[in-house]
């Protein structure tokens, strides 16, 4: 449910983060599974150490040691974190969980998307926690700031390598969670959209987003929500309402649906495949402009304060 979390590395320089209560709940659930590695004392204790890794630290040990987050990022650290995330999601428990998620055909697309992102966040927390970052939303933000600052200072070819690996991980998640292997095989893995096609696609999407019936649906859905409660909870509920309408009415509504008209296929798989292909041009300035101008109107229709939302112009369910 990436409407509640946007962590985007744009051109390797800008970081955009938006966290709400639901993301903190996701992080809280993930933190419970994180174990801090114990230090090795001698070769004779290898078996005991492996056994102890399956248990949390004792109270006395935890009081003696407080992890410290890095002050910044190096090339070795940045590459190592990306490689570790990729390893877990491609070969480890992350892969297993994505395949288990794919097997649940009854899940609505927005729920499946949220659970896919929980798998991604849980994986990232394990990796950055091992480097000393806090295993919570603050740790994610601190790591993302460090990474953005470091990659932004790299030569353009290095920045592109980081973007390419991040895109590969994102596409791998989509492929497993939504079983896109057959579609990708038919279209060709390296058959990228041209920049002209990508811009035309986003222009059509943004045009449909600001149709009066869509804006009215957003206003009506958000207007029916309970008012006067916790502001953060209310914002999260409005995010959810926006997501449901944008995905199910804009992208998947009608016959044929927008994703079908654009040539990506039908239903959940068509939507996921569109995100797979559009990832190649996600940082294109004109695509971003189309998206931002439309989503600002969506947010206004929802009654959300744009001053509180630094990611108001981002699309629901965009890549991390």
FIDOLUM-516641 format. One line per 4 residues: for each residue y, z, x of N, C-alpha, C. Coordinates in steps of 0.1 Angstrom, whole numbers, plus 5000, padded with zeros to 4 digits. Atoms other than C-alpha are relative to their C-alpha. Example, Ala and Ser with C-alpha at 12.3 -4.5 7.8 and 13.67 -1.06 7.14 Angstrom:
# FIDOLUM-516641
4988/5000/5009/4955/5078/5123/5012/5000/5009; 4989/5000/4991/4989/5071/5137/5011/5008/4992 .
END
This chain:
# FIDOLUM-516641
4988/5000/5009/5000/5000/5000/5012/5000/5009; 4990/5001/4989/5025/4988/5025/5014/5001/4995; 4987/4997/5005/5054/4992/5001/5004/5014/5004; 4997/4987/4996/5052/5028/5012/5000/5002/5015 .
4999/4999/4985/5050/5021/5049/5002/4986/5005; 4997/5012/4993/5067/4993/5068/5001/5003/5014; 4999/4998/4986/5060/4994/5105/4999/4986/5006; 4999/5015/4996/5071/4959/5117/5007/4999/5013 .
4994/5004/4987/5077/4947/5152/5005/4986/4999; 4994/5013/5003/5101/4919/5146/5006/4994/5013; 4996/5006/4988/5106/4896/5176/4998/5010/5012; 5002/4991/4989/5094/4925/5197/5011/5009/5003 .
4988/4992/4997/5127/4943/5194/5004/5010/4989; 4995/4992/5011/5134/4957/5160/4988/5007/4993; 5010/4992/5007/5114/4985/5143/5005/5004/4987; 4996/4997/5013/5115/4990/5106/4990/5009/4994 .
5009/4990/5006/5099/5021/5091/5005/5005/4987; 4997/4994/5013/5098/5033/5056/4988/5008/4995; 5011/4992/5004/5077/5063/5047/5003/5008/4987; 4998/4992/5012/5072/5080/5014/4989/5010/4999 .
5009/4989/5002/5052/5109/5000/4985/4995/5001; 5013/5005/5000/5021/5088/4995/4995/4997/5014; 5004/5002/4987/5020/5077/5031/4997/5013/5007; 5002/4988/4993/5023/5112/5043/4987/5006/4995 .
5013/4996/5004/4993/5120/5021/4989/4993/5007; 5010/5008/4993/4974/5092/5037/4998/5006/5014; 5000/4995/4987/4983/5105/5071/4994/5014/5001; 5006/4987/5001/4974/5140/5061/4985/5000/4999 .
5015/5002/5002/4939/5129/5050/4994/4995/5013; 5005/5005/4988/4935/5110/5082/4999/5010/5012; 4999/4991/4989/4946/5138/5105/4988/5010/5000; 5011/4990/5000/4917/5160/5093/4988/4995/5008 .
5012/5006/4992/4892/5136/5111/5003/4999/5015; 4996/5001/4986/4911/5137/5144/4995/5012/5009; 5004/4990/4991/4895/5156/5173/5006/4998/5013; 4994/5001/4986/4912/5164/5206/4989/5001/5010 .
5010/5000/4990/4890/5156/5236/5001/5013/5009; 5001/4989/4991/4879/5186/5257/5000/4995/5014; 4999/5004/4986/4885/5186/5294/4986/5002/5006; 5012/4999/4993/4855/5180/5317/5001/5011/5011 .
4999/4989/4990/4846/5210/5339/4990/4997/5012; 5010/5003/4990/4814/5199/5358/4990/4990/4995; 5010/5010/5005/4787/5173/5357/4989/5006/4992; 5011/4993/5008/4762/5199/5344/5004/5002/4986 .
4995/4997/5013/4783/5203/5313/5002/4988/4991; 4998/5012/5008/4782/5167/5301/4995/5000/4986; 5006/5000/5013/4758/5172/5273/5007/5010/4991; 4993/4990/5009/4776/5203/5260/5014/4994/4996 .
4987/5006/5003/4809/5184/5262/4999/4990/4989; 5002/5010/5011/4796/5155/5241/4997/5007/4987; 5003/4993/5012/4783/5180/5216/5013/5007/4995; 4988/4993/5004/4816/5199/5215/5011/4990/4994 .
4991/5009/5006/4835/5167/5208/4999/4998/4985; 5002/5001/5014/4821/5167/5174/5006/5012/4992; 4995/4989/5007/4837/5200/5166/5015/5002/5004; 4986/4997/4996/4874/5211/5165/5001/5010/5010 .
4998/4990/4989/4888/5232/5193/5000/5014/4994; 5000/4987/5004/4883/5269/5190/5015/5005/4999; 4986/4995/5001/4914/5290/5180/5006/5004/5013; 4995/4995/4988/4917/5305/5214/5004/4988/5009 .
4997/5012/4991/4915/5271/5232/5012/4992/4995; 4989/5007/5005/4940/5255/5208/5013/5007/5003; 4988/4992/4997/4965/5283/5215/5004/4998/5014; 4997/5002/4986/4962/5276/5252/5005/4987/5004 .
4996/5014/4997/4969/5239/5250/5008/4994/4989; 4991/5007/5010/4997/5220/5233/5002/4986/5006; 4998/5013/4995/4996/5182/5237/5015/4996/5000; 4987/5005/4999/5028/5165/5248/5001/4985/4999 .
4999/5015/5002/5038/5130/5236/5007/4994/5012; 4993/5007/4989/5048/5104/5262/5015/4999/4997; 4985/5002/5001/5085/5099/5269/5004/4986/4997; 4997/5014/5002/5082/5062/5267/4987/4992/5001 .
5012/5008/5000/5058/5033/5270/5000/4991/5012; 5002/5008/4989/5044/5014/5299/4991/4988/4996; 5008/5012/5003/5026/4980/5300/4985/5004/4998; 5013/4996/5001/4993/4997/5306/4997/5008/4987 .
5001/4992/5012/4998/5021/5277/5000/4991/4987; 4998/5009/5011/5010/4994/5253/4988/4991/4998; 5012/5009/5001/4981/4971/5260/4988/5008/4997; 5012/4992/5003/4956/4999/5260/4999/5005/4985 .
5000/4996/5014/4967/5011/5225/4996/4988/4991; 5003/5012/5008/4965/4976/5211/4985/4997/5002; 5014/5003/4998/4931/4971/5227/4991/5010/4993; 5008/4990/5006/4918/5004/5214/4999/4998/4985 .
5000/5003/5015/4929/4996/5178/4991/4989/4997; 5008/5012/5003/4913/4962/5180/4985/5003/5002; 5014/4996/4998/4881/4977/5194/4994/5007/4988; 5005/4992/5011/4877/5002/5166/4999/4991/4987 .
5000/5008/5013/4886/4977/5138/4991/4988/5001; 5008/5012/4999/4865/4949/5152/4985/5004/5002; 5014/4996/4997/4834/4968/5164/4996/5014/4996; 5003/4986/5002/4836/5004/5154/5000/5004/4985 .
5000/4995/5014/4839/5026/5123/5010/4993/4992; 4990/5008/5007/4870/5007/5113/4994/4988/4993; 5007/5012/5005/4849/4976/5109/4991/5004/4989; 5009/4996/5011/4823/4995/5089/5007/5003/4987 .
4993/4996/5012/4848/5009/5066/5006/4988/4992; 4995/5012/5006/4864/4975/5060/4989/4992/4992; 5011/5007/5006/4831/4960/5052/4995/5008/4987; 5003/4992/5012/4823/4989/5028/5010/4998/4989 .
4989/5002/5010/4857/4983/5011/4998/4986/4994; 5002/5013/5005/4849/4946/5008/4989/4999/4989; 5011/5000/5009/4817/4954/4990/5003/5005/4986; 4995/4995/5013/4836/4971/4962/5008/4990/4992 .
4993/5012/5006/4844/4941/4940/5008/5004/4988; 4993/4996/5012/4857/4962/4911/5014/5005/5003; 4987/4995/4997/4888/4975/4929/5011/4991/4997; 4988/5008/5002/4922/4962/4918/5005/4997/5014 .
4995/5004/4987/4939/4943/4946/5010/5010/5006; 4990/4990/4994/4967/4969/4950/4993/5012/5006; 5007/4988/4995/4942/4997/4954/4992/4996/5013; 5007/5004/4988/4921/4977/4979/5009/4998/5012 .
4990/5001/4989/4952/4969/4999/5004/5014/5005; 4996/4986/4996/4962/5006/5000/4989/5006/5009; 5011/4994/4993/4927/5016/5012/4998/4992/5013; 5000/5007/4988/4928/4988/5038/5010/5006/5010 .
4990/4994/4991/4960/5003/5052/4997/5014/5004; 5005/4986/4996/4945/5038/5052/4991/4999/5012; 5009/5002/4988/4918/5025/5075/5008/4996/5012; 4992/5004/4988/4944/5009/5098/5008/5013/5005 .
4993/4988/4996/4965/5041/5098/4991/5010/5007; 5010/4990/4994/4935/5063/5105/4996/4996/5014; 5004/5005/4987/4925/5041/5134/5012/5003/5010; 4989/4998/4991/4960/5042/5149/5003/5015/5003 .
4998/4985/4997/4963/5080/5145/4990/5005/5010; 5010/4995/4990/4930/5085/5165/5005/4995/5014; 4997/5005/4987/4943/5063/5193/5013/5007/5006; 4988/4994/4995/4979/5076/5196/4999/5015/5002 .
5003/4986/4998/4967/5112/5191/4994/5003/5013; 5007/4997/4987/4946/5109/5222/5010/4999/5012; 4990/5001/4990/4978/5101/5241/5010/5011/4999; 4991/4989/5001/4996/5132/5229/5010/4999/4989 .
4991/5001/5011/5016/5118/5200/4995/5009/4988; 5004/4992/5012/5016/5141/5169/4992/4991/4990; 5008/5007/5010/4989/5130/5144/5005/5001/4986; 4994/5000/5013/5013/5126/5115/5010/4989/5000 .
4990/5011/5001/5041/5103/5103/5010/5000/5011; 4990/5000/4989/5065/5115/5130/4994/4994/5013; 5007/5006/4989/5039/5106/5156/5000/4985/4999; 5000/5014/5002/5036/5071/5141/5014/4994/5003 .
4986/5005/4998/5074/5067/5141/5004/5000/5015; 4996/4999/4986/5078/5079/5177/4993/4990/5008; 5007/5011/4992/5051/5056/5190/5006/4987/4997; 4995/5013/5004/5065/5027/5171/5014/4997/5007 .
4987/5002/4993/5100/5033/5185/4998/4997/5015; 5003/5003/4985/5086/5035/5221/4995/4986/5002; 5006/5014/4998/5066/5003/5216/5011/4990/4998; 4990/5010/5003/5095/4984/5201/5010/4999/5012 .
4991/5000/4988/5118/4995/5230/4994/4993/5012; 5006/5005/4988/5093/4986/5256/4998/4985/4999; 5003/5014/5001/5083/4952/5242/5013/4992/4999; 4987/5007/5001/5120/4943/5235/5005/4998/5014 .
4995/5002/4986/5126/4946/5273/4991/4991/5008; 5009/5008/4993/5097/4924/5282/5005/4985/5000; 4997/5015/5001/5100/4886/5290/4994/4994/4987; 5004/5005/5013/5096/4864/5260/4985/4996/4999 .
5015/5003/5001/5060/4853/5269/4992/5012/4998; 5007/4987/5002/5049/4889/5271/5002/5005/4986; 4998/4997/5014/5065/4896/5237/4991/4992/4991; 5008/5008/5008/5046/4867/5223/4985/5004/5000 .
5014/4995/4999/5013/4881/5236/4998/5012/4992; 5001/4988/5009/5019/4914/5219/5000/4996/4985; 5000/5005/5013/5028/4896/5187/4987/4994/4996; 5013/5007/5003/4997/4874/5189/4988/5010/4998 .
5011/4990/5002/4974/4904/5194/5001/5008/4987; 4998/4993/5012/4990/4923/5166/4996/4991/4988; 5003/5009/5011/4986/4892/5143/4985/4998/4999; 5014/5001/5000/4950/4889/5154/4993/5012/4993 .
5006/4988/5006/4942/4925/5144/5003/5000/4985; 4997/5000/5014/4960/4921/5111/4991/4990/4992; 5008/5010/5006/4942/4889/5103/4985/5004/4999; 5014/4995/5000/4908/4905/5112/4998/5010/4989 .
5001/4990/5011/4915/4933/5087/4999/4992/4987; 5000/5008/5012/4923/4908/5060/4987/4993/4998; 5012/5008/5001/4893/4887/5067/4988/5009/4996; 5012/4992/5003/4868/4916/5065/5002/5006/4986 .
4998/4993/5012/4884/4935/5036/4999/4990/4988; 5000/5010/5011/4888/4903/5014/4990/4989/5002; 5011/5010/4998/4858/4883/5028/5006/4986/5000; 4993/5013/4999/4879/4853/5039/4993/4991/5009 .
5007/5009/4990/4853/4839/5064/4998/4986/4995; 5004/5013/5005/4843/4810/5042/5013/4991/4998; 4987/5008/5002/4880/4800/5034/5005/4996/5014; 4995/5003/4986/4890/4802/5071/4991/4989/5006 .
5009/5010/4994/4859/4782/5081/5003/4986/4995; 4997/5013/5007/4868/4755/5056/5013/4994/5004; 4986/5005/4996/4905/4753/5066/5002/4998/5015; 4999/5001/4986/4900/4758/5103/5009/5012/5005 .
4993/4988/4996/4910/4790/5121/5013/4998/5007; 4987/5004/4992/4937/4773/5143/5009/4991/4992; 4992/5009/5008/4951/4753/5114/5012/5008/4994; 4988/4992/5004/4985/4771/5112/5009/4992/4991 .
4990/5007/5008/5011/4763/5086/5011/4995/5008; 4988/5004/4993/5040/4743/5098/5011/5009/4996; 4988/4992/5003/5074/4760/5099/5006/4995/4987; 4994/5006/5012/5085/4736/5071/4992/5005/4988 .
5008/4996/5011/5056/4745/5049/5002/5015/4997; 4998/4985/5001/5061/4783/5056/5013/5003/4993; 4987/4998/5006/5097/4781/5046/5000/4995/4986; 5001/5004/5014/5090/4761/5015/4992/5010/4991 .
5008/4990/5007/5064/4786/5005/5008/5013/4997; 4992/4988/5002/5088/4816/5009/5012/4997/4991; 4989/5003/5010/5115/4797/4990/4995/5000/4986; 5006/5000/5013/5092/4792/4961/4997/5015/4995 .
5003/4986/5003/5081/4829/4962/5013/5007/4996; 4987/4992/5003/5117/4842/4964/5006/4995/4987; 4994/5005/5013/5128/4819/4935/4993/5006/4988; 5008/4994/5011/5100/4833/4913/5003/5015/4999 .
4997/4985/5000/5108/4869/4923/5013/5003/4992; 4987/4997/5007/5143/4866/4908/5001/4994/4987; 4999/5005/5013/5134/4850/4876/5003/5012/4990; 4995/4989/5009/5149/4870/4847/4988/5008/4994 .
5011/4993/5006/5115/4879/4832/4993/5010/5010; 5005/4991/4990/5104/4894/4865/5009/5012/5002; 4990/4990/4998/5136/4914/4870/5000/5010/4988; 5000/4992/5012/5134/4926/4834/4987/5009/5000 .
5013/4992/4999/5097/4937/4839/5002/5011/5009; 4998/4989/4991/5107/4957/4869/5009/5011/4994; 4991/4991/5006/5136/4973/4851/4994/5008/4989; 5007/4993/5011/5115/4982/4821/4989/5010/5005 .
5010/4991/4995/5086/4996/4841/5006/5012/5007; 4993/4989/4993/5109/5017/4863/5007/5009/4990; 4993/4992/5010/5129/5028/4833/4991/5009/4992; 5009/4992/5008/5098/5042/4816/4995/5012/5008 .
5005/4989/4991/5090/5065/4846/5008/5013/4997; 4994/4987/5002/5098/5102/4843/5011/5001/5010; 4988/4998/4992/5133/5109/4856/5003/5014/5002; 4995/4987/4997/5149/5139/4871/4991/5009/5008 .
5009/4992/4992/5120/5151/4892/5003/4999/5015; 4998/5001/4986/5115/5150/4929/5004/4986/5004; 4995/5013/4997/5135/5121/4943/4990/4991/5008; 5010/5008/4991/5108/5111/4969/4989/4996/4991 .
5011/5003/5009/5081/5112/4942/5004/4988/4991; 4995/5011/5009/5102/5090/4919/5001/4987/5007; 4999/5012/4992/5109/5065/4947/4986/4994/5002; 5014/5005/4998/5071/5063/4954/4995/4994/4987 .
5005/5005/5012/5064/5057/4917/5007/4986/4997; 4993/5013/5001/5090/5029/4916/4995/4990/5009; 5007/5009/4990/5075/5014/4947/4987/4994/4994; 5013/5004/5005/5041/5013/4930/5002/4990/4988 .
4997/5009/5012/5056/4997/4898/5004/4986/5005; 4996/5013/4994/5073/4970/4919/4988/4993/5005; 5012/5007/4994/5041/4963/4938/4991/4994/4989; 5009/5005/5011/5020/4959/4906/5006/4988/4994 .
4994/5011/5006/5045/4935/4891/5001/4988/5009; 4998/5011/4991/5052/4914/4922/4986/4994/5003; 5013/5006/4997/5015/4910/4930/4993/4994/4988; 5008/5005/5012/5000/4906/4895/5008/4991/4991 .
4992/5009/5008/5029/4888/4878/5006/4988/5008; 4994/5011/4993/5046/4868/4905/4990/4992/5007; 5010/5007/4992/5017/4859/4928/4988/4995/4992; 5013/5003/5007/4987/4860/4905/5001/4998/4985 .
4999/5003/5015/5001/4856/4870/5001/4986/4997; 4998/5013/5004/5001/4825/4850/4987/4991/5003; 5011/5009/4998/4977/4795/4850/5006/4986/5002; 5005/4993/4988/4978/4782/4876/5010/5010/5005 .
4991/4990/4993/4991/4811/4896/5008/4994/5011; 4991/5005/4989/5017/4808/4923/4991/4997/5012; 5008/5002/4988/4991/4812/4951/4991/4987/4998; 5007/5012/5002/4971/4784/4935/5009/4988/5002 .
4991/5011/4999/5001/4761/4932/5004/4998/5015; 4997/5001/4986/5008/4768/4969/4989/4996/5008; 5012/5005/4992/4973/4758/4979/4992/5010/5007; 5007/4990/4992/4959/4791/4990/4987/5005/4992 .
5012/4996/5007/4932/4795/4963/5005/5009/4988; 4997/4992/5012/4930/4818/4933/4996/5015/5002; 5004/4986/5001/4928/4856/4926/5003/5007/5013; 4997/4991/4989/4927/4884/4952/4998/4993/5013 .
5003/5007/4987/4912/4861/4979/5011/4990/5003; 4989/5010/4998/4939/4835/4974/5013/5007/5005; 4989/4992/4995/4966/4862/4978/4999/5004/5014; 5003/4996/4986/4950/4876/5009/5001/4989/5010 .
5000/5011/4991/4946/4842/5024/5014/4995/5002; 4986/5004/4998/4983/4834/5018/5006/5010/5010; 4994/4991/4991/4992/4866/5037/4994/4997/5014; 5007/5004/4987/4967/4855/5065/5008/4989/5006 .
4994/5011/4995/4984/4822/5069/5015/5002/5003; 4986/4997/4998/5020/4834/5065/5003/5009/5012; 4997/4991/4989/5016/4860/5092/5005/4993/5013; 4996/5007/4988/5021/4833/5118/5016/4998/5001 .
4986/5003/5001/5057/4828/5106/5008/5012/4995; 4994/4989/5007/5065/4863/5095/5014/5004/5006; 4988/4997/4994/5094/4867/5120/5010/4989/4999; 4990/5011/5001/5111/4834/5111/5012/5004/4993 .
4988/4995/5006/5147/4841/5103/5002/4995/4986; 4997/5005/5013/5149/4818/5073/4990/5006/4989; 5010/4993/5008/5116/4832/5058/5004/5014/4996; 4995/4986/5002/5130/4867/5063/5012/5000/4990 .
4988/5000/5009/5163/4857/5046/4996/4998/4986; 5005/5002/5014/5145/4843/5015/4995/5013/4994; 5006/4988/5005/5125/4875/5012/5010/5011/4997; 4990/4989/5001/5154/4899/5018/5009/4998/4988 .
4991/5002/5011/5177/4883/4993/4994/5002/4986; 5007/4998/5012/5151/4883/4966/4996/5015/4997; 5005/4986/5002/5138/4919/4972/5012/5009/4998; 4989/4992/5003/5173/4933/4972/5003/5000/4985 .
4998/5001/5014/5176/4921/4936/4989/5008/4992; 5011/4992/5006/5142/4936/4928/5003/5015/5000; 4997/4986/4998/5153/4969/4942/5011/5005/4990; 4989/4996/5009/5185/4969/4922/4995/5000/4985 .
5006/4999/5013/5165/4961/4890/4992/5013/4998; 5008/4988/5000/5143/4991/4898/5009/5013/4999; 4991/4989/5000/5174/5013/4900/4999/5008/5013; 5001/4993/4987/5167/5022/4937/5013/4999/5008 .
4988/4999/4992/5195/5032/4960/4997/4993/5013; 5002/5008/4988/5197/5005/4987/5004/5008/5012; 4996/4993/4989/5215/5029/5009/4990/5010/5006; 5011/4991/4996/5184/5051/5011/4988/4992/5006 .
5012/5008/4996/5161/5022/5020/5004/4990/5010; 4997/5010/4990/5164/5005/5053/4991/4988/5000; 5009/5011/5001/5135/4983/5044/5000/4993/4986; 4999/5005/5014/5148/4972/5010/4996/4985/4999 .
5003/5015/5001/5144/4935/5019/4986/4996/5004; 5014/5004/4996/5107/4937/5028/4992/4998/4988; 5009/5004/5011/5080/4923/5007/4989/5011/4998; 5011/4991/5002/5054/4946/4990/4988/4994/5007 .
5013/5003/4994/5021/4946/5009/5001/4990/5011; 4998/5008/4988/5034/4929/5040/4991/5006/5011; 5008/4995/4989/5015/4933/5073/5007/5011/5008; 4994/4988/4993/5020/4964/5095/5006/4995/5013 .
END
